[in-house]
Amino acid sequence: MAEIKIVTEVAGRVCAVPASIGSSVNDGDDIVLVEAMKMEIPVPSSGAGKVKEILVNVDDVVAEGQVVAILDA
């Protein structure tokens, strides 16, 4: 199976993780929400697949370009 790495485009604090390991997601589904500049910014899936790993937790600080989850496509 191919892996899809989900990357955040903004730096900030993880405020929610609506996806869970083992769940199926579609292209565009929210995987993580990042709070930046008092706004919640979704980090969407860039493809369809099953969530293999979630690499962040609520309240973690993430950098722009950081991998936050991995999907099996």
N, C-alpha and C positions, 0 to 999 in steps of 0.2 A: 504494500500500500504506500501511496505517496503521502508525505507529510505537508501540511500547510501551516506555516508559522504566522500567528496573528500578532501584529506589531502596532503599538500605539504611535499616533502621529503628534501627540502633545505630551509635555511633562506635567506632572501633577500628582495628586493623591488618589489612590483607588478608593472609590466610595461605594461601589457595589460590584458583585460578580454574579450576574444572573444566570450564567451558564454553569453546568456541573459536569464533572468527569463522567464519561459514558453517554452523555446526552447527544442526540443528533441535532445538528444545526444546519440551516440553509445559508446561502450567500446573503450577506447583509444583516443577519441576526446579530444582536448585541451580545458580546462575550464579556466585556468589562465596561464599567463606567468610570471615567477619570474626572475628578474635580480640578478645574484649572480656572483661575480668575473668577471664582464664585459661580462657575457654570459647570453643569454635568455634561461631559462630552463622551458619547458612546464610542467604543472601539468595536467595529463590526467585523464579522467573519468575512474573509475574502474568498470564501468558497464553501461548498457544502461538504459535510463530513461528520465524523463522530469526535467529540472532545476527548483527546488522549491525555493531555496534561494542562493544568492551570498553574502558571508559574508565579502568580501574585496572590496576595490576600488583601482583604479590606484594610485600609489605612497604610498600605505600603506606598512609598513614594517611587514613581516611575519616571524614567527619562524618555525623551523623544527618541523613537526608533527602537525601544526596548521590546523584546518578545514577551508577550503576556500569556500566550496559550499556544498549544500545538494540537492540530486536528489530524486525524487519519482520513484521507480523502477516499 
